[in-house]
Amino acid sequence: MDLVSGSIPAGRLPLGYRIGALCLLTVLLTVIPFGVGNVTPAYAQTLPGANPDLTTTCGLDVIMVLDESGSLQPYADVVRTSVRDLLVALSGTGSRLALVEFNLNARTPLGNGYIALTDDTNGPLSPTGDLTLYLDNNYVPSGYTNWDAAFAKVAELNQNQSAAPLVIFFTDDTPTVYTNQFGADVGGDESRALSEAIQSANQVKAQGSHIFVVGVGNVNLENRLIDISGPDRFPATNLPFAQADYTLTDYDQLAAALRQIAFSLCGPSVTLTKYANGANGPQLIANQSFTGQVTIANAGQPATAFVWTKPVSGPAAQLGSTQSTTTAANGTAQWQWTPGMLQSPQPWNSQFVLNEVNLPGYYFANALCARKTLSPVGGFTTNTFTLNTLPATITVGPNDLITCNVYNERLSLLVAKSANPTTVPEAGGDVTFAFDITNSGTAPVSLISLSDSAFGNLHGQGNCVTNGSTTLAVGAHYQCTVTKRIAGNVGAPHRNTVTATVRTANGVTTTGTAGATVTFRDSTPAATITRAVDPTAHLEPGGLFTHVVTITNNSAGEPLQLTALTDSRYGDLTSTGGAITASTCAVPQQLTSGNQGGASYRCQFTAALTGAPALYDDSLTATVNDDDGNTATFARDQSVAILNRLPEATLQGAISPTALPEPGGAVLFTATVT
């Protein structure tokens, strides 16, 4: 600290009056300049308030109070590196940071809100991130040491948002300045400065924040740290970090001390951050369900020989080894546990099995993970690995912090189908069906199947190739066509549905469907009648004629029903009576259809016809209906003849006698003409 006389600090004392620097860390990280170590109090000291224990550990909001007084100037690079190590260790654990810096007064250089400590390349610890730029460019120690202002700023932050569970206060010396009731920064009374700082720290504790002070460089600073936070020095046997009040270290060990804070907060643990890749890129996803299973991997130890810290709290033997949780608003989910017991952690490895409930419409793509391991000497190493499938098993050491960014890709397929033409005659026509498959997801896929409800597997039909050899990039289309002959009825359109199936590189499939409709133009019934008669003529006065009738369905693709057979001369041909002496004709008759026409119906009737010699015509009419309710009649004429009969006579002759003796005699000839 810088010790001065007078109401406002005006300069630094000679080096001989300065005690070495010491830094304090709480969940407010504060850097305080050093001053004279032992000063006789001239002011009645305020008693420190109780320091509430941490109720949460990893993934919490932290206020770091960073001392920026002049006594830290020679050690600025050490402070920058050490603070960065702490923040890097906490990154990806769901932790958020608010920063307070102080010397003569206190400030929030990065604003009054929390910053998420993320592992992504654009995060606050990236080369261009806010925290990096602050440490590299804006942390410039100078001036005096005002703990009072620092804790007052923390109290202000707590009041304006939810109180930080942890304040890390970083300093290197006792306070030389306080802020009076008029807002002026007053120096020259170290005892008063400390007392005012204790009052402000007590206010922070009363808000529910646990203060952890990191003192650096000044062994005479310990009592002042105790005054601010409490008596429990860290590390110590059977002292969890959640109950610790301060630590005291030198500059050589500052980085290790800060790293140990991070691992004490979060190790061992697995923290994931869930991202879903959508139309606007990766988005943090809240309320996503995950399960984590922990088992102790050391031989001879029960699988449940650990205590859960998150997402539940208590012995695994009672709560179970598998716990489900959902991602928070910041997209993080966390599992933390202590091998052995809370008061006596054991150096045992654990096996952690991670699984998720897929977000509807998405699939697990991969998880990019980092293993941060604290070494026995206080350093830590970071190794990265990738999870390509879930569930996945991760080995977690007792000093490991595992952080994973879990990525889901959107699996989406747009399928379109069209018909050209969309209307054909009922008799049928060629229709070209076009298929368009679009990868509307966020990852490449392979088209492994294209199947049609009417035409089956389309691979190899038309120009369609759908055996998995076709890859669709994001946003890419695949198109092919098939031509088929379609026939049907006007009241029953042809509808068919195509189903496309695609597969991702890691084996996840999805389908999309589309339909097309072809309607039919109504066709009037078409039929032909053929007739034959035997005999074709009778001599007058006439006789019986046998008529053979054939009705043929000429409506391609459409069945007909014969409903009536009548004749202009003989009437109803399906019954006997009158001129009709016999008939095999009957209605109704079904005349089936085909692409080139259909069935025929054949019958015959015999009718008597008499009259003067002449040619006699009759017209036979067949009435048919189609299945659309259309009625049509078709007629066919037939002629028969009654021929003129010439006069006929019979000449009968008689002779008597028929024999005479010679020389002969008279003979009587008699002639009779009939």
C-alpha positions in Angstrom: 0.0 0.0 0.0 0.9 3.6 -0.3 1.0 5.4 3.1 0.6 9.1 3.2 -0.2 11.8 5.6 -2.9 14.4 5.0 -6.5 14.0 3.8 -5.8 13.1 0.2 -2.9 10.8 -0.8 -0.4 12.8 -2.8 2.5 10.5 -3.5 4.4 7.4 -2.6 6.7 6.9 0.4 10.3 6.0 0.0 10.9 2.3 -0.7 12.2 1.7 2.8 8.7 2.5 4.2 7.1 0.0 1.9 6.5 -3.6 2.9 6.4 -6.2 0.2 3.3 -6.5 -1.9 0.6 -9.0 -1.0 -2.6 -9.7 -3.0 -6.0 -10.6 -1.7 -8.6 -12.7 -3.6 -12.2 -13.0 -2.7 -14.9 -13.8 -5.1 -14.1 -10.1 -5.7 -10.7 -10.0 -7.1 -9.0 -6.9 -5.8 -5.5 -5.6 -6.1 -4.3 -3.3 -3.3 -1.1 -1.4 -3.1 1.2 -2.2 -0.1 2.1 0.2 2.6 3.7 0.1 6.1 3.0 -3.2 7.7 2.4 -2.4 11.4 0.6 0.8 12.2 -0.8 1.7 15.6 -4.6 2.0 15.2 -5.8 5.5 15.7 -9.4 4.6 15.1 -11.8 2.1 16.8 -11.9 -0.9 14.5 -15.2 -2.4 13.3 -15.6 -6.1 14.0 -15.7 -8.4 11.0 -19.1 -10.0 10.3 -19.6 -13.7 9.7 -18.5 -14.9 6.3 -21.4 -17.0 4.9 -20.2 -20.4 3.5 -20.6 -21.1 -0.2 -23.8 -23.0 -0.8 -22.9 -23.6 -4.4 -19.6 -24.4 -5.9 -19.0 -24.8 -9.6 -20.8 -22.8 -12.3 -21.6 -19.8 -10.1 -21.5 -16.1 -10.4 -18.2 -14.5 -9.3 -17.2 -10.9 -8.6 -13.5 -10.5 -8.9 -12.1 -7.5 -7.2 -8.7 -6.6 -8.6 -6.2 -4.4 -6.8 -4.7 -1.9 -9.3 -2.7 0.2 -6.8 0.8 1.4 -7.6 2.6 -1.1 -5.4 1.6 -3.8 -7.9 3.2 -2.1 -10.8 6.4 -4.3 -10.8 4.2 -7.4 -10.7 1.5 -6.4 -13.2 2.5 -9.2 -15.7 2.4 -11.8 -12.9 -1.1 -10.6 -12.0 -2.3 -10.6 -15.6 -1.1 -14.2 -16.2 -2.3 -15.5 -12.9 -5.8 -14.0 -13.2 -6.0 -15.3 -16.8 -5.1 -18.8 -15.6 -8.0 -18.7 -13.0 -10.5 -17.5 -15.6 -9.4 -20.0 -18.2 -9.7 -22.8 -15.6 -13.3 -21.6 -14.9 -14.3 -21.2 -18.5 -16.8 -23.5 -19.8 -18.1 -24.4 -16.3 -21.1 -22.2 -16.5 -19.4 -19.6 -14.3 -20.0 -15.9 -14.9 -17.7 -13.0 -13.9 -18.2 -9.4 -12.9 -15.0 -7.3 -12.6 -14.2 -4.6 -10.1 -10.8 -2.8 -10.1 -9.7 -0.3 -7.5 -6.9 2.0 -6.4 -7.8 5.5 -5.2 -11.4 4.6 -6.0 -13.3 1.6 -7.5 -14.7 1.0 -11.0 -16.3 -1.7 -13.1 -14.2 -1.6 -16.3 -16.4 -4.2 -18.1 -19.8 -2.9 -17.1 -22.1 -3.7 -14.2 -23.3 -7.1 -15.4 -21.9 -10.6 -15.5 -19.8 -12.0 -18.4 -20.1 -15.7 -19.2 -16.8 -17.5 -19.1 -17.1 -19.5 -22.2 -14.7 -21.8 -24.1 -15.8 -20.6 -27.6 -13.3 -18.9 -29.9 -15.2 -15.6 -29.7 -15.6 -15.6 -25.9 -14.2 -13.0 -23.4 -10.9 -14.9 -23.1 -10.3 -15.1 -26.8 -7.5 -12.9 -28.3 -10.0 -10.2 -29.0 -12.3 -10.8 -26.0 -13.2 -8.3 -23.4 -11.3 -9.9 -20.6 -8.2 -10.4 -22.7 -8.2 -6.8 -23.9 -8.7 -5.6 -20.3 -5.8 -7.6 -18.9 -3.5 -6.8 -21.7 -4.2 -3.1 -22.1 -6.2 -1.7 -19.3 -4.8 -3.3 -16.2 -2.2 -0.6 -15.3 -1.4 -0.4 -11.6 -1.0 3.1 -10.1 -2.2 5.2 -7.2 -3.4 4.3 -3.8 -5.4 1.5 -2.1 -9.0 1.9 -1.2 -10.6 -1.3 0.0 -13.6 0.5 1.3 -14.5 1.8 -2.2 -13.9 -1.7 -3.7 -16.3 -3.4 -1.3 -18.8 -0.6 -1.6 -18.7 -1.2 -5.4 -19.3 -4.9 -4.9 -22.3 -4.1 -2.6 -23.6 -1.8 -5.3 -23.3 -4.6 -7.9 -25.0 -7.1 -5.6 -27.9 -4.7 -5.0 -28.5 -4.1 -8.7 -28.6 -7.8 -9.6 -28.6 -11.1 -7.8 -25.9 -11.2 -5.2 -22.8 -13.1 -6.3 -22.3 -16.3 -4.3 -18.5 -15.7 -4.3 -16.4 -12.5 -4.2 -12.7 -13.1 -4.8 -10.8 -10.1 -3.5 -7.2 -9.8 -4.7 -4.8 -7.4 -2.9 -1.1 -6.9 -2.0 -1.3 -4.6 1.0 -3.4 -2.9 3.6 -5.7 0.0 2.6 -4.3 3.6 2.7 -7.5 5.4 1.7 -11.2 5.2 2.5 -14.3 7.0 1.2 -16.0 9.3 3.7 -19.7 10.1 4.0 -19.3 12.9 1.5 -17.9 10.6 -1.1 -14.4 12.0 -0.8 -11.4 9.7 -0.8 -9.5 10.3 2.4 -6.0 9.1 3.2 -3.5 9.3 6.0 -5.3 7.1 8.6 -4.7 3.5 7.9 -6.7 2.3 10.9 -9.7 4.3 9.7 -9.3 3.0 6.2 -9.3 -0.6 7.4 -12.3 0.0 9.7 -14.3 1.5 6.8 -13.3 -1.4 4.6 -14.5 -3.9 7.2 -17.8 -2.2 7.3 -18.2 -2.3 3.5 -17.1 -6.0 3.5 -19.7 -6.8 6.2 -22.3 -5.2 4.0 -21.3 -7.6 1.2 -21.5 -10.6 3.5 -24.9 -9.5 4.7 -26.0 -9.7 1.1 -25.1 -13.4 1.1 -21.8 -13.2 -0.7 -18.9 -15.4 0.5 -15.7 -13.3 0.5 -12.5 -15.1 -0.3 -9.4 -12.9 -0.1 -6.2 -13.6 -1.9 -3.2 -11.8 -0.3 0.0 -11.8 -2.2 3.6 -10.7 -1.4 3.2 -9.5 2.2 3.4 -11.9 5.0 2.3 -9.1 7.4 -1.0 -8.8 5.6 -2.6 -11.9 7.1 -4.3 -10.3 10.1 -5.8 -7.7 7.7 -7.2 -10.5 5.5 -8.7 -12.1 8.5 -10.4 -8.8 9.5 -12.0 -8.6 6.1 -13.1 -12.2 5.5 -12.5 -14.6 8.4 -10.0 -16.8 10.2 -10.0 -20.0 8.0 -6.9 -20.1 5.8 -6.9 -22.2 2.6 -5.7 -24.7 1.9 -6.0 -26.7 5.1 -6.7 -30.2 6.0 -10.4 -31.0 6.2 -11.3 -27.5 5.1 -13.5 -27.4 2.1 -13.1 -24.3 -0.1 -16.7 -23.4 0.5 -15.8 -22.7 4.1 -12.4 -21.0 3.5 -11.9 -17.3 4.0 -8.5 -16.4 2.6 -5.2 -17.6 1.3 -1.7 -16.0 1.4 0.9 -16.6 -1.1 3.9 -15.0 -2.8 4.1 -13.9 -6.4 5.9 -17.0 -7.6 3.0 -19.1 -6.4 0.2 -16.7 -7.2 -0.8 -18.5 -10.4 -0.9 -21.9 -8.7 -2.9 -20.5 -5.8 -5.5 -19.0 -8.2 -5.7 -22.2 -10.2 -6.2 -24.2 -7.1 -9.2 -22.0 -6.3 -10.8 -23.0 -9.7 -10.2 -26.7 -9.2 -11.4 -26.5 -5.6 -14.6 -24.9 -6.9 -15.2 -27.3 -9.8 -13.2 -30.5 -9.6 -14.0 -33.2 -10.3 -16.9 -32.1 -12.5 -18.4 -32.4 -16.0 -20.0 -29.2 -17.4 -21.6 -29.1 -20.8 -22.9 -26.2 -22.8 -25.7 -27.2 -25.3 -25.8 -25.6 -28.8 -28.3 -26.3 -31.5 -27.3 -25.3 -35.0 -30.2 -23.6 -36.6 -30.9 -21.1 -39.4 -29.0 -18.4 -37.5 -26.0 -20.6 -36.5 -25.4 -22.3 -33.1 -27.7 -21.1 -30.4 -27.5 -21.8 -26.7 -30.4 -24.1 -25.7 -32.0 -24.0 -22.3 -34.2 -26.7 -20.7 -32.6 -29.5 -22.6 -32.5 -32.8 -20.7 -29.3 -34.7 -20.0 -28.4 -37.6 -17.8 -25.1 -38.3 -16.1 -24.0 -41.5 -14.4 -20.9 -41.5 -12.1 -19.2 -44.6 -10.8 -16.0 -44.8 -8.8 -13.5 -46.6 -11.0 -10.9 -47.6 -8.3 -10.6 -51.3 -7.6 -11.9 -52.3 -4.2 -14.1 -49.2 -3.8 -17.9 -49.2 -4.1 -19.2 -47.7 -7.3 -21.3 -45.2 -5.2 -18.4 -44.2 -2.9 -18.8 -40.5 -3.6 -20.9 -37.5 -2.6 -23.0 -35.5 -5.1 -22.6 -31.8 -5.2 -24.5 -31.1 -8.4 -27.2 -31.4 -9.6 -28.2 -32.9 -6.2 -26.5 -32.8 -2.9 -25.8 -35.9 -0.8 -24.2 -39.4 -0.8 -24.6 -41.3 -4.0 -25.3 -44.5 -2.0 -28.6 -42.8 -1.0 -29.3 -40.7 -4.1 -28.1 -43.1 -6.8 -25.3 -42.9 -9.3 -27.4 -41.5 -12.1 -28.8 -37.9 -12.1 -30.8 -36.1 -14.7 -30.7 -32.4 -15.1 -31.7 -29.7 -17.7 -29.6 -26.9 -19.1 -29.9 -23.5 -17.5 -30.7 -20.3 -19.3 -27.1 -20.0 -20.4 -27.3 -23.5 -21.9 -25.1 -25.2 -19.3 -25.7 -28.4 -17.3 -23.3 -29.7 -14.7 -22.5 -32.7 -12.6 -20.1 -32.4 -9.7 -19.1 -34.9 -7.0 -16.5 -35.6 -4.4 -14.9 -39.1 -4.4 -15.0 -40.4 -0.8 -16.4 -37.9 1.7 -16.7 -34.1 1.6 -14.4 -33.7 4.6 -11.9 -36.3 3.3 -11.9 -36.3 -0.5 -10.1 -39.3 -2.1 -7.8 -39.4 -5.1 -10.0 -41.8 -7.0 -10.9 -41.9 -10.7 -14.5 -41.9 -11.8 -16.3 -43.0 -14.9 -18.9 -40.6 -16.2 -21.5 -41.7 -18.7 -23.2 -38.8 -20.6 -26.5 -39.0 -22.5 -29.1 -36.6 -23.7 -32.7 -36.4 -24.8 -32.6 -35.2 -28.3 -34.1 -31.8 -29.1 -37.1 -32.4 -31.4 -36.0 -32.0 -35.0 -32.3 -32.2 -34.1 -29.7 -34.9 -33.6 -26.5 -35.2 -31.7 -23.6 -34.2 -34.0 -20.7 -34.3 -31.6 -19.3 -32.8 -28.4 -16.0 -30.9 -28.3 -14.5 -31.4 -24.9 -11.6 -30.2 -22.8 -10.0 -31.9 -19.9 -8.3 -29.5 -17.5 -6.2 -31.3 -14.9 -4.6 -29.6 -11.9 -1.1 -30.9 -11.3 0.4 -31.5 -7.8 2.5 -28.4 -8.1 -0.5 -26.2 -9.0 -0.2 -26.0 -12.8 -2.8 -27.5 -15.1 -2.9 -29.1 -18.4 -5.6 -29.0 -21.0 -6.3 -31.8 -23.4 -9.1 -31.8 -25.9 -11.2 -34.7 -27.2 -14.3 -35.3 -29.2 -17.4 -37.4 -28.5 -19.0 -38.6 -31.7 -21.8 -40.7 -30.2 -24.0 -40.7 -27.1 -24.1 -42.3 -24.6 -20.4 -41.7 -24.1 -18.1 -42.6 -21.2 -15.5 -40.2 -19.9 -12.8 -41.0 -17.3 -12.6 -38.2 -14.8 -9.7 -37.9 -12.4 -9.9 -36.4 -9.0 -8.4 -33.1 -10.2 -10.2 -33.0 -13.6 -12.5 -30.3 -14.8 -14.3 -31.6 -17.9 -16.1 -29.1 -20.1 -17.9 -30.0 -23.3 -19.7 -28.0 -25.9 -22.5 -30.3 -27.1 -23.7 -29.6 -30.7 -27.0 -30.6 -32.2 -27.6 -30.3 -35.9 -31.0 -29.6 -37.3 -32.1 -32.6 -39.4 -34.6 -31.3 -41.9 -35.7 -32.3 -45.3 -38.0 -30.6 -47.8 -39.5 -32.9 -50.4 -41.5 -31.6 -53.4 -43.3 -33.6 -56.1 -45.1 -32.4 -59.2 -47.1 -34.0 -62.0 -47.1 -32.9 -65.7 -49.7 -32.9 -67.0 -52.0 -32.8 -64.0 -55.1 -34.0 -65.9 -55.4 -36.8 -68.4 -58.4 -38.6 -70.0 -60.0 -41.4 -68.1 -58.6 -43.7 -70.7 -55.1 -42.6 -69.5 -52.1 -40.7 -70.6 -48.4 -40.4 -69.9 -47.5 -38.2 -66.8 -44.0 -37.1 -65.8 -43.5 -36.9 -62.1 -40.7 -34.6 -60.9 -39.1 -35.0 -57.5 -37.1 -32.3 -55.7 -35.3 -33.1 -52.4 -33.8 -30.2 -50.5 -31.4 -30.5 -47.5 -32.9 -27.9 -45.2 -30.9 -29.0 -42.2 -27.5 -27.9 -41.0 -25.3 -30.8 -41.9 -24.6 -32.8 -45.1 -26.7 -35.9 -45.7 -26.8 -38.8 -48.2 -30.0 -39.7 -50.0 -30.4 -43.4 -49.3 -34.0 -44.1 -50.5 -36.7 -42.6 -52.6 -39.9 -44.7 -52.6 -43.3 -44.0 -54.1 -46.6 -45.3 -52.9 -47.6 -46.1 -56.4 -44.4 -46.9 -58.2 -42.3 -48.5 -55.4 -38.5 -48.0 -55.1 -37.6 -45.2 -57.6 -33.9 -46.1 -57.7 -33.2 -46.9 -61.4 -36.5 -45.6 -62.6 -36.4 -42.6 -64.9 -33.1 -40.8 -64.0 -33.4 -41.4 -60.2 -30.3 -42.6 -58.4 -31.1 -43.0 -54.7 -28.8 -45.7 -53.4 -26.8 -43.5 -51.0 -24.3 -42.3 -53.6 -26.0 -38.9 -53.8 -24.8 -36.4 -51.1 -26.7 -33.2 -50.4 -24.7 -30.3 -48.9 -26.6 -27.9 -46.7 -29.2 -26.2 -48.8 -28.5 -28.4 -51.8 -31.2 -30.0 -54.0 -31.5 -33.4 -55.7 -33.9 -33.7 -58.6 -35.1 -36.6 -60.8 -38.1 -37.5 -62.9 -40.1 -40.6 -63.7 -42.8 -41.0 -66.5 -45.7 -43.3 -66.0 -49.0 -44.0 -67.8 -51.9 -43.0 -65.6 -55.6 -44.0 -66.1 -58.6 -43.8 -63.9 -62.1 -42.4 -63.3 -63.1 -38.8 -63.2 -64.4 -39.2 -59.6 -61.3 -40.9 -58.3 -58.1 -38.8 -58.8 -54.8 -40.6 -58.9 -52.8 -39.7 -55.8 -49.4 -40.9 -54.8 -46.8 -40.0 -52.2 -43.1 -40.1 -52.4 -40.9 -40.7 -49.3 -37.3 -39.6 -49.3 -34.9 -40.9 -46.6 -31.5 -39.3 -45.9 -28.7 -40.2 -43.5 -26.1 -38.1 -41.8 -22.4 -39.1 -41.5 -23.0 -40.5 -38.0 -25.9 -42.6 -39.1 -28.9 -40.5 -38.1 -31.8 -40.7 -40.6 -34.9 -38.7 -41.3 -37.6 -38.8 -43.9 -39.7 -36.3 -45.8 -42.8 -36.8 -47.9 -44.7 -35.1 -50.7 -47.6 -36.0 -52.9 -49.0 -35.3 -56.3 -52.5 -35.6 -57.8 -53.6 -36.4 -61.3 -57.2 -35.8 -62.2 -59.2 -37.4 -65.1 -61.3 -35.7 -67.7 -64.7 -37.2 -68.0 -65.2 -39.4 -71.2 -68.6 -40.3 -72.7 -69.2 -44.0 -73.1 -68.1 -45.5 -76.4 -69.4 -48.7 -77.8 -70.0 -50.5 -81.2 -72.8 -52.8 -82.3 -72.3 -55.5 -84.9 -75.3 -57.4 -86.3 -75.9 -60.5 -88.4 -79.2 -62.2 -89.5 -80.0 -65.6 -90.8 -81.6 -65.9 -93.2 -81.3 -62.6 -94.9 -84.5 -63.1 -96.9 -87.8 -65.0 -97.1 -90.2 -65.4 -100.0 -93.5 -63.7 -99.4 -95.3 -63.7 -97.2 -92.2 -63.8 -94.9 -90.9 -66.0 -92.0 -88.6 -66.2 -89.0 -85.3 -64.4 -88.9 -82.6 -65.0 -86.3 -80.6 -61.9 -85.4 -77.1 -62.1 -83.8 -76.1 -58.9 -81.9 -72.6 -58.0 -80.5 -72.1 -54.9 -78.3 -68.4 -54.0 -77.7 -67.1 -51.6 -75.0 -64.8 -49.1 -76.8 -64.2 -46.9 -73.8 -60.6 -47.5 -73.1 -60.0 -47.8 -69.4 -63.7 -47.4 -68.4 -66.2 -50.2 -67.7 -69.7 -49.9 -69.1 -73.0 -51.4 -68.2 -75.4 -52.5 -70.9 -78.8 -51.5 -69.5 -81.2 -51.9 -72.5 -81.6 -53.5 -75.9 -84.5 -52.4 -78.0 -85.4 -52.6 -81.6 -87.4 -50.2 -83.7 -89.4 -53.1 -85.2 -89.4 -55.7 -82.5 -89.4 -53.7 -79.3 -87.7 -55.0 -76.2 -85.2 -57.7 -77.3 -84.8 -59.2 -73.8 -88.2 -60.8 -73.7 -90.3 -63.0 -75.9 -93.7 -62.2 -77.2 -95.2 -60.5 -80.2 -92.9 -61.0 -83.1 -90.1 -62.3 -81.0 -90.3 -66.1 -80.6 -87.0 -66.6 -78.9 -84.2 -64.5 -77.3 -80.9 -65.0 -75.4 -80.5 -61.3 -74.7 -80.6 -60.1 -71.2 -79.7 -56.9 -69.3 -77.9 -55.6 -67.3 -74.6 -56.8 -68.7 -71.1 -55.6 -67.5 -68.7 -54.7 -70.2 -65.2 -54.5 -68.7 -62.5 -52.1 -70.0 -58.9 -52.2 -71.0 -56.3 -49.8 -72.3 -57.4 -50.6 -75.9 -61.0 -51.3 -75.2 -62.9 -54.0 -73.4 -65.3 -56.8 -73.4 -68.2 -57.6 -75.7 -71.6 -59.0 -75.1 -73.2 -61.3 -77.7 -76.8 -62.5 -77.9 -79.4 -63.5 -80.4 -83.2 -63.3 -80.9 -85.6 -64.8 -83.4 -88.4 -62.8 -84.8 -91.2 -63.4 -87.3 -91.6 -61.0 -90.2 -94.4 -61.2 -92.8 -95.5 -58.9 -95.5 -95.5 -58.0 -99.1 -92.3 -58.4 -101.1 -90.0 -55.7 -99.9 -86.8 -54.8 -98.0 -87.5 -54.4 -94.3 -85.2 -52.3 -92.1 -85.0 -52.3 -88.3 -82.7 -50.3 -86.0 -81.4 -51.9 -82.8 -80.5 -49.6 -80.0 -78.1 -50.4 -77.1 -78.2 -48.2 -74.0 -75.1 -48.2 -71.8 -74.0 -46.4 -68.6 -70.4 -45.7 -67.3 -69.3 -45.6 -63.7 -69.5 -41.8 -63.7 -73.2 -41.9 -64.4 -73.0 -41.0 -68.0 -75.6 -42.7 -70.4 -75.2 -43.2 -74.1 -77.1 -45.0 -76.8 -75.7 -46.7 -79.9 -77.8 -48.0 -82.8 -77.2 -50.4 -85.7 -79.6 -51.0 -88.6 -80.3 -54.3 -90.2 -82.2 -55.2 -93.4 -84.0 -58.4 -94.3 -86.0 -59.1 -97.5 -89.4 -60.7 -98.3 -89.2 -61.8 -101.9 -91.9 -61.8 -104.6 -93.3 -65.3 -105.1 -93.9 -66.1 -108.9 -97.2 -67.9 -110.0 -97.1 -71.7 -109.7 -99.3 -74.4 -111.4 -99.4 -78.1 -111.4 -100.2 -80.0 -114.6 -101.5 -83.5 -114.2 -102.2 -85.6 -117.2 -104.0 -89.0 -117.6 -104.3 -91.3 -120.6 -106.7 -94.1 -121.1 -106.2 -96.7 -122.1 -102.7 -96.8 -121.5 -102.2 -99.7 -124.0 -104.0 -100.9 -127.3 -103.6 -103.9 -129.4 -102.3 -103.2 -132.8 -102.9 -101.7 -134.9 -104.1 -99.3 -132.2 -107.2 -97.5 -131.4 -108.7 -94.5 -129.8 -107.0 -93.1 -126.7 -108.4 -90.5 -124.2 -106.1 -87.9 -123.0 -107.1 -86.0 -119.9 -105.2 -82.9 -118.7 -105.7 -81.2 -115.2 -104.1 -77.9 -114.4 -104.0 -76.9 -110.8 
